[in-house]
Amino acid sequence: MSFFGSKSQPVKVGDQYIKSGYPHDVWEVSRVWEASDGVLHARLVNIKNPSESKAISISVLEDINFFIAI
């Protein structure tokens, strides 16, 4: 459970988010990994359209200006 997008535990596969200001799509974390530069990233898949996905850093994913955990 989240409160204003902040989480007490790390992002994990299965977590769901909506993009701030655009709540029409729900994005689900399908993968979490550490890039070669040491930055954690997540692969998000659009629940409505699974062929649509994006990779994003965990710091951006946890920033309520960009995404909100649901």
MOPAC internal coordinates of N, CA, C and O (Angstrom, degrees):
PM7 1SCF
backbone

  N    0.0000 0     0.00 0     0.00 0    0    0    0
  C    1.4459 1     0.00 0     0.00 0    1    0    0
  C    1.5283 1   108.49 1     0.00 0    2    1    0
  O    1.2310 1   120.98 1   -35.60 1    3    2    1
  N    1.3085 1   115.73 1   144.40 1    3    2    1
  C    1.4593 1   118.99 1  -177.99 1    5    3    2
  C    1.5181 1   110.27 1  -122.00 1    6    5    3
  O    1.2310 1   121.31 1   -19.08 1    7    6    5
  N    1.2997 1   115.11 1   160.92 1    7    6    5
  C    1.4550 1   121.94 1   176.19 1    9    7    6
  C    1.5139 1   107.05 1  -131.76 1   10    9    7
  O    1.2310 1   120.33 1   -69.61 1   11   10    9
  N    1.3245 1   116.98 1   110.39 1   11   10    9
  C    1.4636 1   122.54 1  -177.22 1   13   11   10
  C    1.5155 1   112.31 1    54.64 1   14   13   11
  O    1.2310 1   120.31 1  -142.38 1   15   14   13
  N    1.3356 1   117.01 1    37.62 1   15   14   13
  C    1.4502 1   120.81 1   174.62 1   17   15   14
  C    1.5170 1   115.20 1    83.15 1   18   17   15
  O    1.2310 1   119.52 1   172.49 1   19   18   17
  N    1.3251 1   118.53 1    -7.51 1   19   18   17
  C    1.4603 1   118.70 1   178.89 1   21   19   18
  C    1.5184 1   108.70 1   -89.61 1   22   21   19
  O    1.2310 1   120.86 1   -34.33 1   23   22   21
  N    1.3145 1   115.96 1   145.67 1   23   22   21
  C    1.4490 1   120.49 1  -177.59 1   25   23   22
  C    1.5147 1   109.42 1  -126.47 1   26   25   23
  O    1.2310 1   120.79 1   -34.60 1   27   26   25
  N    1.3217 1   116.09 1   145.40 1   27   26   25
  C    1.4533 1   120.27 1   178.61 1   29   27   26
  C    1.5258 1   110.68 1   -86.31 1   30   29   27
  O    1.2310 1   120.14 1   168.76 1   31   30   29
  N    1.3220 1   117.33 1   -11.24 1   31   30   29
  C    1.4633 1   121.17 1   178.97 1   33   31   30
  C    1.5203 1   109.39 1  -126.60 1   34   33   31
  O    1.2310 1   120.19 1   -18.84 1   35   34   33
  N    1.3094 1   117.24 1   161.16 1   35   34   33
  C    1.4679 1   119.66 1  -178.83 1   37   35   34
  C    1.5337 1   112.25 1   -65.45 1   38   37   35
  O    1.2310 1   121.43 1   -21.01 1   39   38   37
  N    1.3026 1   114.87 1   158.99 1   39   38   37
  C    1.4581 1   121.21 1   175.68 1   41   39   38
  C    1.5244 1   108.05 1   -62.47 1   42   41   39
  O    1.2310 1   120.93 1   -42.73 1   43   42   41
  N    1.3402 1   115.84 1   137.27 1   43   42   41
  C    1.4617 1   119.00 1   179.81 1   45   43   42
  C    1.5276 1   110.36 1  -138.26 1   46   45   43
  O    1.2310 1   120.93 1   -18.30 1   47   46   45
  N    1.3222 1   115.82 1   161.70 1   47   46   45
  C    1.4574 1   122.17 1   178.23 1   49   47   46
  C    1.5230 1   108.74 1   -56.10 1   50   49   47
  O    1.2310 1   121.03 1   -46.59 1   51   50   49
  N    1.3258 1   115.63 1   133.41 1   51   50   49
  C    1.4642 1   121.74 1  -179.37 1   53   51   50
  C    1.5150 1   113.58 1   100.49 1   54   53   51
  O    1.2310 1   119.80 1   161.38 1   55   54   53
  N    1.3340 1   117.99 1   -18.62 1   55   54   53
  C    1.4686 1   120.34 1   176.66 1   57   55   54
  C    1.5243 1   108.72 1   -62.37 1   58   57   55
  O    1.2310 1   120.70 1   -32.95 1   59   58   57
  N    1.3339 1   116.26 1   147.05 1   59   58   57
  C    1.4610 1   120.56 1  -178.94 1   61   59   58
  C    1.5300 1   110.75 1  -122.81 1   62   61   59
  O    1.2310 1   121.72 1   -33.48 1   63   62   61
  N    1.3354 1   114.31 1   146.52 1   63   62   61
  C    1.4641 1   122.44 1  -176.53 1   65   63   62
  C    1.5261 1   109.82 1  -139.63 1   66   65   63
  O    1.2310 1   121.72 1   -24.65 1   67   66   65
  N    1.3268 1   114.31 1   155.35 1   67   66   65
  C    1.4611 1   121.02 1   167.46 1   69   67   66
  C    1.5220 1   106.80 1  -118.65 1   70   69   67
  O    1.2310 1   121.18 1   -29.96 1   71   70   69
  N    1.3193 1   115.36 1   150.04 1   71   70   69
  C    1.4615 1   120.25 1   178.67 1   73   71   70
  C    1.5218 1   108.06 1   -77.58 1   74   73   71
  O    1.2310 1   119.90 1   -48.65 1   75   74   73
  N    1.3153 1   117.80 1   131.35 1   75   74   73
  C    1.4656 1   122.16 1   179.79 1   77   75   74
  C    1.5208 1   110.01 1   -56.54 1   78   77   75
  O    1.2310 1   121.02 1   -49.03 1   79   78   77
  N    1.3298 1   115.66 1   130.97 1   79   78   77
  C    1.4577 1   121.05 1   179.42 1   81   79   78
  C    1.5098 1   113.81 1    79.54 1   82   81   79
  O    1.2310 1   120.03 1   177.43 1   83   82   81
  N    1.3243 1   117.55 1    -2.57 1   83   82   81
  C    1.4608 1   121.28 1  -179.96 1   85   83   82
  C    1.5339 1   108.51 1  -144.95 1   86   85   83
  O    1.2310 1   120.55 1  -108.12 1   87   86   85
  N    1.3365 1   116.55 1    71.88 1   87   86   85
  C    1.4651 1   120.50 1  -172.44 1   89   87   86
  C    1.5306 1   114.94 1   -80.78 1   90   89   87
  O    1.2310 1   119.83 1  -169.25 1   91   90   89
  N    1.3309 1   117.92 1    10.75 1   91   90   89
  C    1.4581 1   120.44 1  -175.18 1   93   91   90
  C    1.5199 1   113.35 1   -73.90 1   94   93   91
  O    1.2310 1   120.03 1   153.46 1   95   94   93
  N    1.3098 1   117.56 1   -26.54 1   95   94   93
  C    1.4577 1   121.26 1  -178.94 1   97   95   94
  C    1.5203 1   110.40 1  -112.00 1   98   97   95
  O    1.2310 1   121.25 1   -40.16 1   99   98   97
  N    1.3142 1   115.21 1   139.84 1   99   98   97
  C    1.4608 1   121.43 1   174.26 1  101   99   98
  C    1.5210 1   106.88 1  -105.88 1  102  101   99
  O    1.2310 1   121.38 1   -50.16 1  103  102  101
  N    1.3316 1   114.96 1   129.84 1  103  102  101
  C    1.4633 1   121.88 1  -179.36 1  105  103  102
  C    1.5164 1   108.54 1  -110.71 1  106  105  103
  O    1.2310 1   120.44 1   -46.11 1  107  106  105
  N    1.3221 1   116.76 1   133.89 1  107  106  105
  C    1.4641 1   121.61 1  -179.72 1  109  107  106
  C    1.5234 1   110.13 1  -115.73 1  110  109  107
  O    1.2310 1   121.07 1   -42.37 1  111  110  109
  N    1.3230 1   115.56 1   137.63 1  111  110  109
  C    1.4603 1   121.38 1   178.70 1  113  111  110
  C    1.5259 1   108.28 1   -72.96 1  114  113  111
  O    1.2310 1   120.68 1   -57.99 1  115  114  113
  N    1.3314 1   116.31 1   122.01 1  115  114  113
  C    1.4629 1   120.54 1   178.60 1  117  115  114
  C    1.5302 1   112.32 1  -107.10 1  118  117  115
  O    1.2310 1   120.84 1   164.78 1  119  118  117
  N    1.3307 1   116.00 1   -15.22 1  119  118  117
  C    1.4663 1   120.17 1  -178.01 1  121  119  118
  C    1.5216 1   109.00 1  -161.27 1  122  121  119
  O    1.2310 1   120.32 1   -35.93 1  123  122  121
  N    1.3210 1   116.99 1   144.07 1  123  122  121
  C    1.4724 1   123.05 1   173.40 1  125  123  122
  C    1.5195 1   106.64 1  -129.73 1  126  125  123
  O    1.2310 1   120.65 1   -46.16 1  127  126  125
  N    1.3433 1   116.37 1   133.84 1  127  126  125
  C    1.4625 1   120.21 1   179.62 1  129  127  126
  C    1.5199 1   110.65 1  -151.70 1  130  129  127
  O    1.2310 1   121.67 1   -17.46 1  131  130  129
  N    1.3210 1   114.40 1   162.54 1  131  130  129
  C    1.4582 1   121.44 1   176.01 1  133  131  130
  C    1.5286 1   108.11 1  -101.17 1  134  133  131
  O    1.2310 1   120.69 1   -57.68 1  135  134  133
  N    1.3161 1   116.29 1   122.32 1  135  134  133
  C    1.4650 1   121.68 1   179.29 1  137  135  134
  C    1.5270 1   109.54 1   -71.79 1  138  137  135
  O    1.2310 1   120.75 1   -10.69 1  139  138  137
  N    1.3235 1   116.17 1   169.31 1  139  138  137
  C    1.4661 1   121.03 1  -177.42 1  141  139  138
  C    1.5321 1   112.66 1   -61.42 1  142  141  139
  O    1.2310 1   120.51 1   157.80 1  143  142  141
  N    1.3374 1   116.63 1   -22.20 1  143  142  141
  C    1.4667 1   119.91 1   178.38 1  145  143  142
  C    1.5303 1   112.53 1   -88.34 1  146  145  143
  O    1.2310 1   120.44 1  -176.54 1  147  146  145
  N    1.3380 1   116.76 1     3.46 1  147  146  145
  C    1.4611 1   121.17 1   177.78 1  149  147  146
  C    1.5131 1   114.68 1    89.26 1  150  149  147
  O    1.2310 1   119.76 1   178.81 1  151  150  149
  N    1.3333 1   118.06 1    -1.19 1  151  150  149
  C    1.4656 1   121.78 1  -179.29 1  153  151  150
  C    1.5266 1   109.27 1   -86.39 1  154  153  151
  O    1.2310 1   120.92 1   -49.70 1  155  154  153
  N    1.3356 1   115.85 1   130.30 1  155  154  153
  C    1.4634 1   120.39 1   177.27 1  157  155  154
  C    1.5215 1   110.48 1   -74.72 1  158  157  155
  O    1.2310 1   120.86 1   -41.32 1  159  158  157
  N    1.3267 1   115.97 1   138.68 1  159  158  157
  C    1.4653 1   122.84 1   179.01 1  161  159  158
  C    1.5237 1   109.72 1  -130.49 1  162  161  159
  O    1.2310 1   121.14 1   -19.17 1  163  162  161
  N    1.3225 1   115.42 1   160.83 1  163  162  161
  C    1.4606 1   121.71 1   175.03 1  165  163  162
  C    1.5173 1   109.14 1  -131.22 1  166  165  163
  O    1.2310 1   120.66 1   -36.13 1  167  166  165
  N    1.3129 1   116.35 1   143.87 1  167  166  165
  C    1.4617 1   122.50 1   170.84 1  169  167  166
  C    1.5215 1   106.16 1   -94.53 1  170  169  167
  O    1.2310 1   120.46 1   -56.57 1  171  170  169
  N    1.3301 1   116.72 1   123.43 1  171  170  169
  C    1.4597 1   122.39 1   178.57 1  173  171  170
  C    1.5184 1   109.11 1  -107.27 1  174  173  171
  O    1.2310 1   120.74 1   -41.20 1  175  174  173
  N    1.3262 1   116.19 1   138.80 1  175  174  173
  C    1.4551 1   122.38 1   177.68 1  177  175  174
  C    1.5273 1   107.57 1  -120.25 1  178  177  175
  O    1.2310 1   121.10 1   -46.52 1  179  178  177
  N    1.3297 1   115.50 1   133.48 1  179  178  177
  C    1.4570 1   121.63 1   178.38 1  181  179  178
  C    1.5284 1   108.15 1   -71.67 1  182  181  179
  O    1.2310 1   120.39 1   -57.01 1  183  182  181
  N    1.3335 1   116.85 1   122.99 1  183  182  181
  C    1.4619 1   121.73 1  -177.69 1  185  183  182
  C    1.5373 1   111.15 1   -62.34 1  186  185  183
  O    1.2310 1   120.19 1   140.07 1  187  186  185
  N    1.3391 1   117.24 1   -39.93 1  187  186  185
  C    1.4717 1   121.03 1  -179.42 1  189  187  186
  C    1.5245 1   112.55 1   -72.25 1  190  189  187
  O    1.2310 1   120.61 1   147.94 1  191  190  189
  N    1.3170 1   116.45 1   -32.06 1  191  190  189
  C    1.4611 1   122.00 1  -175.67 1  193  191  190
  C    1.5310 1   108.74 1  -136.22 1  194  193  191
  O    1.2310 1   119.94 1   -96.64 1  195  194  193
  N    1.3379 1   117.72 1    83.36 1  195  194  193
  C    1.4688 1   121.07 1  -174.71 1  197  195  194
  C    1.5249 1   115.58 1   -59.24 1  198  197  195
  O    1.2310 1   119.94 1   164.02 1  199  198  197
  N    1.3294 1   117.72 1   -15.98 1  199  198  197
  C    1.4641 1   118.51 1   176.92 1  201  199  198
  C    1.5317 1   111.30 1   -76.87 1  202  201  199
  O    1.2310 1   120.39 1   169.96 1  203  202  201
  N    1.3266 1   116.86 1   -10.04 1  203  202  201
  C    1.4669 1   121.98 1   178.04 1  205  203  202
  C    1.5336 1   108.76 1   -97.51 1  206  205  203
  O    1.2310 1   121.09 1   -57.23 1  207  206  205
  N    1.3207 1   115.52 1   122.77 1  207  206  205
  C    1.4613 1   119.89 1   179.19 1  209  207  206
  C    1.5194 1   109.51 1  -144.54 1  210  209  207
  O    1.2310 1   121.25 1   -14.47 1  211  210  209
  N    1.3228 1   115.21 1   165.53 1  211  210  209
  C    1.4653 1   120.84 1   177.87 1  213  211  210
  C    1.5157 1   109.28 1  -152.32 1  214  213  211
  O    1.2310 1   121.14 1   -28.06 1  215  214  213
  N    1.3045 1   115.42 1   151.94 1  215  214  213
  C    1.4628 1   122.09 1   174.06 1  217  215  214
  C    1.5173 1   107.29 1  -105.21 1  218  217  215
  O    1.2310 1   120.86 1   -43.41 1  219  218  217
  N    1.3217 1   115.97 1   136.59 1  219  218  217
  C    1.4617 1   120.40 1  -176.58 1  221  219  218
  C    1.5276 1   109.18 1  -147.46 1  222  221  219
  O    1.2310 1   120.72 1   -32.05 1  223  222  221
  N    1.3189 1   116.22 1   147.95 1  223  222  221
  C    1.4680 1   118.71 1   178.71 1  225  223  222
  C    1.5311 1   109.13 1   -70.81 1  226  225  223
  O    1.2310 1   121.16 1   -29.82 1  227  226  225
  N    1.3062 1   115.38 1   150.18 1  227  226  225
  C    1.4632 1   120.78 1  -179.78 1  229  227  226
  C    1.5292 1   110.24 1   -63.43 1  230  229  227
  O    1.2310 1   119.91 1   144.52 1  231  230  229
  N    1.3237 1   117.77 1   -35.48 1  231  230  229
  C    1.4699 1   119.71 1  -179.74 1  233  231  230
  C    1.5305 1   110.91 1   -62.69 1  234  233  231
  O    1.2310 1   119.65 1   141.90 1  235  234  233
  N    1.3268 1   118.27 1   -38.10 1  235  234  233
  C    1.4664 1   121.05 1   176.71 1  237  235  234
  C    1.5244 1   109.68 1   -71.77 1  238  237  235
  O    1.2310 1   120.15 1   138.93 1  239  238  237
  N    1.3258 1   117.32 1   -41.07 1  239  238  237
  C    1.4644 1   121.01 1  -179.84 1  241  239  238
  C    1.5208 1   111.45 1   -60.32 1  242  241  239
  O    1.2310 1   119.99 1   144.76 1  243  242  241
  N    1.3155 1   117.63 1   -35.24 1  243  242  241
  C    1.4702 1   121.19 1  -178.84 1  245  243  242
  C    1.5255 1   113.18 1   -88.31 1  246  245  243
  O    1.2310 1   119.64 1   179.10 1  247  246  245
  N    1.3212 1   118.28 1    -0.90 1  247  246  245
  C    1.4666 1   122.99 1   178.57 1  249  247  246
  C    1.5327 1   108.61 1   -87.01 1  250  249  247
  O    1.2310 1   119.77 1   -64.63 1  251  250  249
  N    1.3345 1   118.04 1   115.37 1  251  250  249
  C    1.4703 1   120.99 1  -175.95 1  253  251  250
  C    1.5206 1   113.19 1   -65.20 1  254  253  251
  O    1.2310 1   120.19 1   168.78 1  255  254  253
  N    1.3180 1   117.24 1   -11.22 1  255  254  253
  C    1.4654 1   118.94 1   173.46 1  257  255  254
  C    1.5233 1   111.46 1   -72.81 1  258  257  255
  O    1.2310 1   120.39 1   163.41 1  259  258  257
  N    1.3300 1   116.86 1   -16.59 1  259  258  257
  C    1.4638 1   122.04 1  -177.88 1  261  259  258
  C    1.5263 1   112.87 1  -115.02 1  262  261  259
  O    1.2310 1   120.25 1   132.37 1  263  262  261
  N    1.3382 1   117.12 1   -47.63 1  263  262  261
  C    1.4640 1   121.38 1  -177.07 1  265  263  262
  C    1.5168 1   110.05 1  -138.35 1  266  265  263
  O    1.2310 1   120.86 1   -26.74 1  267  266  265
  N    1.3353 1   115.95 1   153.26 1  267  266  265
  C    1.4655 1   122.46 1   177.01 1  269  267  266
  C    1.5276 1   107.54 1  -127.41 1  270  269  267
  O    1.2310 1   120.50 1   -53.34 1  271  270  269
  N    1.3145 1   116.64 1   126.66 1  271  270  269
  C    1.4591 1   121.02 1   177.32 1  273  271  270
  C    1.5192 1   109.65 1   -70.41 1  274  273  271
  O    1.2310 1   121.12 1   -39.04 1  275  274  273
  N    1.3282 1   115.46 1   140.96 1  275  274  273
  C    1.4728 1   119.19 1   177.90 1  277  275  274
  C    1.5141 1   110.21 1  -120.75 1  278  277  275
  O    1.2310 1   120.10 1   180.00 1  279  278  277

